[in-house]
Amino acid sequence: MKPDEVNTVGVVGCGIMGSGIVEVCAKAGLKVAFVEATEELKARGQAAIERSTAKAVERGKLEEGERDAALGRITGSTDLHDLADADLVIEAVTEDLPTKREVFHAVDQLIRPDVVLATNTSSLPIAELAAVTKRPEKVVGLHFFNPPPVMKLLEIVRALTTGEETVTFARGMGERLGKTTVLSKDRAGFIVNFLLVPYLNAAIRMYEESFATREDIDTAIQLGLGHPMGPLTLLDLIGLDTALHVSEVLYEEFKDPLYSPPTALKRMVSAGWLGRKSGRGFYEYDK
């Protein structure tokens, strides 16, 4: 199948990343069927999409009619069987390998043999997901960045088993969704997180050692390096639990101290301080 032949995209998971991916696909003119584990999570995901698109209208980034049309192309479900007619499926569930493997195995049984099965993982090995399917040559990483409707980059991750045709398809889909694509090998962290995590960990250690205040660390990076936000603000946006998990995956693979999760990060996650989504991280937020 070619990218311009795709009519319906299936998305498994409609949390922070999944809802953004659904929105991106719908605004690109595609029908989108998303699946969540419960009715409550399905409703929460739909509400997140509605809020995001409403903000886009308020900011002049989207016409009211375009928003209505995009929302009309989205359907939600709690049954994986509703993905059976999808022309592309993107998995965006929690960053946990056993959970993702279970999803890949189940979806592989339902969709057509010619359909590409992609994962939005930010750090986990694509090859281990491909191994539980009957289509390893059609499994690829499509790593969107948060928030997907705004961020222009799409990392395409090629496992050892990913076919050349699948890579070409993934690049074409990225372009159809309005993204700039880069190609990475299947190594923990891929391109962006491999470089990003040591920087974030260093900022956390600097803060926990009281070398500088959180505000001064963030301001120094914003104004000194021209970043849109400082590292501690970025961590709160990413989610400290996600940052911890990615750091652990990288450390497990490379055993480099740069990737070892700082103690402060572990303690904050244990305390439930996960950043924006919990209302408190390095900063406090109105939930």
N, C-alpha and C positions, 0 to 999 in steps of 0.2 A: 504493500500500500504506500502511496505517496502522500506527503503532507496535505496537498490540496484536495485529497480525496477523503480526508477525515471530516466527518460530520458531527460525531458525538464523542466527547471525552468523558471517561469515568474517573472519578477521584475518590480514593478511599481515605477517609479522615477529613474532617472539616473544622479543625482547630485553627490556631493562628496562621499556620502556613497553608493548610488545606483550603481554608476559606478564601485566602488570597489567590491561590491557584485557580479555584473555581471562578472567581471574579475575572481574572485575567483571560481565561478561556472564553467565558461568556461575552466579554466585551470585544473579543476578537471575532465574534459572530458564530461561535460554536455552541451546540447544545451540550449541556453538562449534566451528568447524573452523578451526584455525590452520595456516599454511604457513610453513616456514622453508627456507632455501637448501640445507642439508645435514642429514644424519641427526644429526650431532654437535650442530648448533645446535638442532634439534628436541628432542633429549633434554635439552639444557641449559635450554631454555625450559620444558619440562614439569617439570623438577626445580625450577625457580624458582617455578612455581605451587604445587607440592606443599609447598615450604618456607614460602611465604607463607601458605598456608591452614592449615598446621600451627601457625604462630605465632599466627594468629587464634584457633585453638582454645585454645591455651595461655593466651592473654590473656582468654579468655571472650567474645570477639567473635563466635564462630561455634560452633555445636554440631557434635559429631563426625559425626552423621548428615547434617547439612547439608553438611559438607565432602565427605563421601563422595559425596553426590548431585551436588554441583557438579563434582567431578572426573570423575564418570561421564558428565557431559554434554560433556566436552572430548575432541576427537580432534585429533591432529597429523599432518602430512603434509609431503612435500617437493614435491608436485605441485599447481600452481595449479588444475588441472582439478577438484580436490576441492572447490573453492569454487563449482562450477556451480549448486548448489541453494541457495546462501545467499540470505537475504532482505535482507541488508545486508552490505556489505563495508567494513571499516576497514583502511586501509593504515597500517602503523607500522614501516616499514623505516628505514634510516639516513637522516639529514637531508641528503640529496644530491639535487638536482633531477633530473639525468639518470636516476638510479636510480629515483626515484619516477615519473617520466614513463614509464619502461619498464614498471614494474609496472602503472600505470594503463592503459596501452595494452593490455597482455596480459589483464588482468582484465576490461576492458571487452568483449573479444571472447567471454568465457566466460559471463558472468552474464546473467540475463534483462533485457530492456530496461526493466522497471519498477523495477529494484533501484537503490537509492541507493549511490553509491560515495563514501566519505569518506576523508579523510586526517587523520592525527594531527599533521601538521607544526606546529612551534611558531613558524615564521617565513617559510616559503616561500610564494610566491603561488599561491593556489588556482586562479586563472584559467589559469595555465600547465599545470596538471595536467588541468583540464577540457578544454583545447584538444586533447588527444591522444585524447579519447574521442568516442563518438557520442551521449553523453548529458550534455552540458555543464550542462543545467538540473537534473540529478540529482547533480551533484558539489558537495560541501560540506566545510568543515573541521569536524572534531570534535576539538578540542584538549583532551585529558585532561592532568592534572597529576600529577607524580611524588611519591609512589606512587599510581597510580590507585585502588587499593582503599581508600585513606584520604582522599585529597583530594576535596572535595565539588564543586569547580567544573568546569564543562565550557564552554569557549569555542566557540560556534558561529560559524563564519566564512563569510560570504556573499560569493561572487564576483559579478562583474557578471552572469554567466550563470546563477547559481543561481536556481531557481524558487521562488516563494512556497510552493508545496506542499512542496518539499524542506525549506525552513526550518521549516515547521510540523512536518513529520515529525521533523526533527532535535531540535527542542525536546521533542517527545513521547517520543522515545527517551531523551533525557537524563533526563527525569523517571522513565521506567521503570527506568533504571539507578541511580536514587537520587541524581542529580546536580542541582545548581542551575545553570541555564544563563544565559549572557549572550550577546548577539549583537554581533558585530564586523564591520566592513567588511574587505575583503581588502587590508590594508595591512601591510607588514612589521612583525612583532612583535605584531600584533593589539592587544589591550588590555594584557594583563599584561606581556609582554616589552618592549613599547614603553616602559613605565614602569620595569620592573625593571632592564633592562640598564644604563642610566646609573648607577644606584645601585650595582650590582655592580662596574662598571668603576671607579667612584670609590673603592670599598673596596680594590680591587686596587692602584690608584695610591697610596693612602694607605699601604698595607703596603709597596710596593716603594720608597717614599721614606723608609721607617723613621720615619714620623710617629707610629706607634703599633704595638704588637705585635699579632700575629694574635689572641691571646686577648683583649686589651683592646678591639680593634675589635669582635669578636663579642659580648663581654660588654656593651659600651656599647649596642649595638643591641638585644640581647635585653632588657636591663633598662630602658634608656632609652626604647625605642619599643614594647616589649611584643611583639616578634617571637619566634616559637618557636625560631629559631636565627639566628645572625649571618650576615653575607654571605659570609664565607670558608668557613664550614661548609656553607652552602647551595650555594656553587659546587662544593665537593667532592661533594655529593650529586647535583647536576645532571649533573656531568661537565664537566671543563674544556674538553674538545674540543667538546662541545655548546655550551657558553657562548661559546667562540671563534667557532664557526660562526654562531651567532645574531647575535653582535656584528658580524661581517663582513657578514651579510645586511642588517642595519639600517644600517650605515654606507654600504654600496653604494647603498641606496635614498635615504637622507636627506642623506648627506655632512655630517652633524653630528659635530663632534669628540667629543661625549658618547658616541657609539656606536663610536668608533675603538677597536679592541682594544688594551689596554695591552701594553707590551713583555713584562712578566713573564708574562702569560697565554700569549703566543705561545711564549716560551722553555720554559715548563713543559709545554705540549702537545708541543713538539718533543722534549723529554726523556722523554716517555711518562708524565709525572706527570698523570694524568687525574682524580684524586680517589679516591673510595671504590672504584670498579670496578677500578682498577689497584693499589690499596694505598697510594698516595701522591698527595697534592695539596698543599694548604696545610697539611694535617696528615697523619700516617701512620696506616695502618689495617692490621688483620689481615685479609688477603684470604680 
